[in-house]
Amino acid sequence: VTGMSPPGYRPVRVLGAGASARVTLVQAEADGLYYASKAVDLSLMADDERAALEREVATHRSLTPHAHIIGLKESVLEGETMHIVLEYADGGDLAAVLHRQRIRGTPLPEDETLRIVAALALALKHCHEARVLHRDVKAGNVFLSADRRKVKLGDFGIAKALTAGSELATSQVGTPYYMAPEVANAQPYDVRCDVWALGVIAYELAALTRPFEASGYAELMLKVARGSYAPLPKHVSRPLAELVRALLAT
């Protein structure tokens, strides 16, 4: 694992890797704490991609510290490698939790579901007050502590900082299952697209399925654009069902 960590950190193990980046669990030599270090190979990136990475780091840094957003400790440039040192969530992501619950056939207790949704709502409130749209709110970007008491929003790779005088964005980005109808319809959108995605997560937690499923992208976008989804299972309480409806009605 030589070269997988920035100066001042000891590599422990690789957490994940892609074409131009890898994420390594590292331990800080100064205080012994663990972090997730994302190493990005800049030599494989075009100028606009480098600029986008710099914007991602700047946007993420501007939003922390916050109780429900993954912390960004530092970014270090080492030759052609950018190391982004992030808070480590030892409980993994919410997508993995949902996968395990689907296998078991039982959703999380409702009080835990409500606590997760509330934490994410606070994270998004902070982002939106800072005029930042996350634009990729999904279970895979929600990170947890091992005891699931800490809930943190992460991955600001396609977040957008709204400029002065502009409340809308237009680029069709994000994960299709979590896209709001206005995004699916290629219409201008605002902070409500993040609220909609939170509603999809709340639905997933309650029903263990997504509100919109399809065999292909075009069919999925049509269902999302119509905004009609299957009723929640009967075991879901009225308060949680009403919360889901409110989030998916924005």
Secondary structure, DSSP 8 states (H G I E B T S, - for coil): -TTSS-TTEEEEEEEEE-SSEEEEEEEETTT--EEEEEEEEGGGS-HHHHHHHHHHHHHHHHT-SBTTB--EEEEEEETTEEEEEEE--TT-BHHHHHHHHHHHT----HHHHHHHHHHHHHHHHHHHHTTEE-----GGGEEE-TTS--EEE---TT-EE--TT---B----S-GGG--HHHHTT--B-THHHHHHHHHHHHHHHHSS-S---SSHHHHHHHHHHT------TTS-HHHHHHHHHHTT-
